[in-house]
Amino acid sequence: MIHVTIPGFGDCRLEELVLDYNGTLAIDGRLIPGVREKMGILAKSLNIHVLTADTFGSAAEELRDLSCKLTVIPTESQDIAKQDYVNALGAEKCVSIGNGRNDGKMLRAAALGIAVIQKEGASSETIHNAGIVCVSIIDAFELLENPKRLTATLRC
């Protein structure tokens, strides 16, 4: 668990990390360099869930040795499927990270939503629904590794 109290934001007790795959963890179906190592570190503090329609058919192979639960979602209504997944886990204990239009509702539902802008870009709707925007998944992971950075960004 990651616990951080953020003035003006609240007391966050994060237990679940819900991640989009393509555009967030991977580009063109392949994990971004450094993601494997960072997920290994975060798996010591958080239960990791990866949600994907698996456009490239490579998610299971790419994630095979990582401590995470992979869920392949239908191609229809992905935004609702991702939001429902977060709500079923208990949104108040979730941090979610994504970039695509289908991630916006998931980011809004979670206690903490982080949008990443990488090679695929990011949907403006998703950015609007995020509490934090990062320029890479590695930066987003490092926020979670160093929770005082969350305080610096989110306090008011």
N, C-alpha and C positions, 0 to 999 in steps of 0.2 A: 504494500500500500504506500502511496505517496500522500502525505498530509501536509497541507500548507494553509495558513490563515492569511487572507488577503484583505486588508482594510478597504471597505466599501464594496467588496466583491463577495466575501464570505469565507466560510470554512470548507475547504475542499479535502475530501477523503476519497482519493481516487484509487480504485481497485481494478478497473477494467479499461483496457486500451483497445479501441475499435478503429481499425485502419481500412481505408480503401487500398486497392492494390495498384491498378494501372494509373499512372500519372502521379501517384503518391509514393508508393514503395518501389515501383518499377517503371521503366520506360520501354515501350515496345515489348512488354512481357518479361523483361529481364530485370532482376533486382539492381537498384542503383548502388554503386560502390559505397561501402561503409554501412549499408542498411543491415546486413547480416550481423555484424558485430554489435551495432547499437541495439538491435532487437534482443540479442543475447543478454546484454546488460539490463535492459528494461524488464525482461522476463523474470528477473529476480524480485521485482517490486510490483509488477502488474500482470494480470492475466491478459494475454494478447489474442485478439480476434481479427482475422483478415476477411473482409467481405469483397467479393468480386463476381462479375459475370464471366470472368476468365476469357476475355476476348481472344487472347493469343494461345489459350490452352496450355499455358506454362506455369501457372501459379503453384500447383501441387509439387512439381519438380523443383522449382526455385525455392520453395519454403520447406522442403522435405526434412531438413535437419534442425529446424527451428522449433522452439517451444511456443507454438501458437495453434489456434484453432482456425482452420480454413473453412469458410462457408461460401459455396458457389450459389449465387442468387439468380433468379430468373431474369431474362432481359427486359421484361415488362415491369413497369412501376418500381424500378430500382430504388428511387428516392424513398418511397414508402417502406420497402423491405428493409432498408438500412435504418430508417427511423424506428421501425418496429423492433428491430434487433436491439438497438440501444435501450429502448423502453423496456424490453423484456429482461435485460440484464439489470436494470435499475439505473435510469439516466443520471440520478444524483451521484453515482459513484463511477461514472464513465468520463473518459476523455476520448474524443474522436478526432481523427485527422483525415483530411481529404482535399481534393482539388476540383472535382467535377461538379457539374450541375446536379447530378444525382446524389451528391454528398451534403448539400446544403441543409436539408431537414435533419440529417444525422448530427451535424455540427450544432445546430440550434437546440436539439433535444438534450444533448450531453451537458453535464455540469461544466465542461470545458471543451470548446470546439476550436480546432486549429486548422486553418487553411494553409496550404502550401502552394507556392507559385514556382513551378519548375519548367522543364522543357515543353510540357503540354499546356502550360499556362494554367489559369484557374478561372472558374466561372465567377462572374461578378455577384451572382446570387449567393454562391457559397462563401465568398469573401464577406458579404454583408451579414451572413449568419454566423460567422466565426467570432470568437472572443479575441483571438490572436491570429495574425497573418505572418508567416515565415517564408523566406526565400528558398528553403530547402527542407527536406525531410530530416536531414542530419541536424539542422538548427532546431527543428521542432523536438526531436528526440533529446537534444541537449538541454532544452528548457525543462523537460521532465526529469532529467538526470540532476539538474540544479534548480530545485523548486523556488529558491529565492529570486531567480530570474522571472518567474511567473508573478511574484509579488511586485517586482519593479515595473512590469508591464501593465498589470491589471489594477493596481491600487488607485484609489482616488481620494 
